[in-house]
Amino acid sequence: MTNMKVTKEREDLKNMDPAELNKKINALRRELFSLRLNAATAHVKDYSQFGKLRRQIARAVTELTSRSKAQS
């Protein structure tokens, strides 16, 4: 991802409410699971997707965690 896309993605995460963030995290985790299944059963075109998805999940979880700590 280019720096511009990462910045846009972070802004999108900051604008989401906690319920939307949880939905996004769950969707990304399901996508990663599907990718892992495809890797086990068939050929995956782009193996860099694994890292990209893990980073997206980490960004969303970090945003959610920082919000919950800020409210405490």
Backbone bond lengths (Angstrom), bond angles and torsions (degrees), N, CA, C in turn:
res aa  C-N    CA-C-N  psi(-1)  N-CA   C-N-CA  omega(-1)  CA-C   N-CA-C  phi
1 M - - - 1.438 - - 1.515 109.44 -
2 T 1.289 115.24 141.29 1.452 117.68 176.88 1.522 109.81 -79.77
3 N 1.307 115.33 164.43 1.461 120.84 -177.60 1.530 111.38 -59.63
4 M 1.338 116.92 -35.78 1.457 121.12 -179.09 1.530 110.74 -65.45
5 K 1.338 116.91 -40.56 1.458 120.70 179.19 1.520 111.19 -66.82
6 V 1.331 116.90 -39.13 1.453 121.07 179.60 1.521 109.97 -64.66
7 T 1.333 116.96 -42.96 1.453 121.53 178.94 1.528 110.36 -62.48
8 K 1.313 117.12 -43.02 1.467 121.56 178.99 1.523 109.87 -63.94
9 E 1.330 116.75 -42.26 1.459 120.91 -179.48 1.525 110.69 -63.79
10 R 1.329 117.68 -41.73 1.465 120.99 178.49 1.515 111.25 -64.09
11 E 1.321 117.09 -40.11 1.466 120.61 177.21 1.527 110.43 -63.60
12 D 1.329 116.49 -40.95 1.461 120.15 177.80 1.527 110.77 -61.65
13 L 1.319 116.68 -41.49 1.468 120.54 179.59 1.523 110.87 -65.61
14 K 1.325 117.47 -38.27 1.462 120.67 179.92 1.520 111.49 -67.14
15 N 1.334 117.30 -28.39 1.461 121.44 -178.29 1.532 112.76 -84.34
16 M 1.318 118.13 -11.04 1.465 121.51 -179.48 1.524 110.55 -82.28
17 D 1.330 115.41 148.39 1.460 117.82 173.12 1.532 108.66 -84.94
18 P 1.335 117.87 166.73 1.474 120.33 -174.87 1.534 114.03 -56.69
19 A 1.309 117.97 -36.57 1.466 120.10 179.14 1.527 110.82 -64.97
20 E 1.336 116.27 -42.24 1.467 120.29 177.49 1.521 111.20 -64.80
21 L 1.340 116.20 -38.54 1.461 120.17 178.05 1.521 110.90 -62.12
22 N 1.326 116.77 -43.23 1.463 120.07 177.82 1.528 111.38 -61.86
23 K 1.331 116.88 -40.71 1.465 120.22 177.31 1.525 111.05 -63.16
24 K 1.340 115.60 -41.32 1.471 120.71 179.62 1.532 110.36 -63.79
25 I 1.337 116.14 -44.07 1.466 120.70 179.22 1.517 110.46 -61.43
26 N 1.324 116.92 -45.86 1.468 120.36 179.78 1.523 111.62 -63.30
27 A 1.325 116.86 -39.99 1.466 120.36 178.80 1.528 110.96 -64.83
28 L 1.337 116.29 -42.18 1.468 119.54 179.13 1.523 110.95 -66.04
29 R 1.330 117.44 -38.62 1.467 120.46 178.29 1.526 111.23 -65.84
30 R 1.333 116.96 -39.12 1.472 119.85 176.35 1.528 110.61 -64.21
31 E 1.324 116.14 -39.90 1.466 120.80 178.72 1.528 110.83 -63.61
32 L 1.327 116.98 -41.72 1.462 121.15 177.87 1.529 110.42 -64.59
33 F 1.334 116.38 -40.78 1.464 120.61 177.56 1.528 110.53 -61.49
34 S 1.325 117.03 -44.82 1.467 121.10 178.65 1.524 111.09 -61.32
35 L 1.321 115.56 -40.61 1.465 120.00 179.21 1.525 110.42 -63.99
36 R 1.330 116.50 -40.89 1.464 120.22 177.63 1.526 111.25 -63.99
37 L 1.329 116.99 -40.63 1.467 119.96 177.32 1.523 110.68 -62.61
38 N 1.321 116.12 -43.80 1.464 119.88 178.58 1.520 111.30 -62.90
39 A 1.311 117.41 -37.09 1.461 120.66 179.17 1.524 110.52 -66.73
40 A 1.319 116.70 -33.77 1.460 120.49 -178.79 1.525 111.56 -77.79
41 T 1.320 117.10 -32.39 1.454 120.08 -173.92 1.530 113.82 -103.90
42 A 1.327 116.62 -25.22 1.459 119.85 -175.94 1.527 109.20 -145.36
43 H 1.293 115.03 -176.97 1.458 120.95 -179.26 1.524 110.26 -85.28
44 V 1.310 116.90 135.28 1.461 122.10 176.32 1.521 107.79 -102.70
45 K 1.326 116.76 131.31 1.460 121.04 -177.43 1.522 112.22 -67.75
46 D 1.329 116.29 -46.07 1.464 120.47 -170.67 1.528 110.03 -126.11
47 Y 1.323 116.44 100.60 1.456 120.42 -178.19 1.529 112.47 -72.63
48 S 1.309 118.03 -13.72 1.466 119.76 177.43 1.530 111.41 -69.61
49 Q 1.333 116.79 -14.84 1.468 120.73 177.73 1.529 111.53 -60.39
50 F 1.330 117.42 -31.73 1.469 120.21 179.77 1.526 110.28 -59.20
51 G 1.301 116.47 -50.98 1.462 120.96 -179.38 1.514 112.45 -65.95
52 K 1.326 115.98 -39.81 1.460 120.00 -179.77 1.530 110.85 -62.65
53 L 1.321 116.31 -44.04 1.464 119.89 179.33 1.527 111.49 -65.84
54 R 1.340 116.50 -41.85 1.468 119.08 179.02 1.524 111.19 -61.85
55 R 1.329 116.97 -39.56 1.461 120.39 178.42 1.524 111.63 -67.43
56 Q 1.328 117.45 -39.37 1.463 120.40 177.69 1.528 110.69 -63.40
57 I 1.330 116.08 -41.41 1.461 120.47 177.86 1.524 109.68 -63.05
58 A 1.318 116.69 -44.46 1.463 120.94 -179.22 1.529 111.07 -62.47
59 R 1.319 117.25 -40.53 1.465 119.95 178.74 1.525 111.12 -62.96
60 A 1.322 116.29 -43.71 1.467 120.32 -178.88 1.529 110.75 -66.75
61 V 1.326 117.35 -42.89 1.463 120.78 179.33 1.520 110.23 -65.42
62 T 1.316 117.47 -39.65 1.460 121.49 178.46 1.527 110.74 -62.14
63 E 1.308 117.09 -43.84 1.461 121.19 178.43 1.530 110.79 -62.00
64 L 1.318 116.39 -44.19 1.471 121.23 179.57 1.516 110.85 -63.82
65 T 1.310 117.27 -42.98 1.463 122.02 -179.58 1.524 111.46 -66.60
66 S 1.322 116.90 -42.06 1.462 119.64 -179.55 1.525 111.03 -65.09
67 R 1.324 117.05 -34.47 1.465 120.02 176.62 1.519 111.46 -67.47
68 S 1.313 116.64 -43.22 1.467 119.24 -178.42 1.523 110.92 -66.88
69 K 1.332 117.58 -35.13 1.462 120.73 177.26 1.526 111.25 -71.35
70 A 1.323 116.86 -33.25 1.468 120.94 179.60 1.533 110.74 -68.90
71 Q 1.320 117.32 -31.58 1.464 121.02 179.90 1.514 112.03 -77.25
72 S 1.326 116.99 -23.26 1.467 120.81 -177.77 1.508 112.19 -75.54
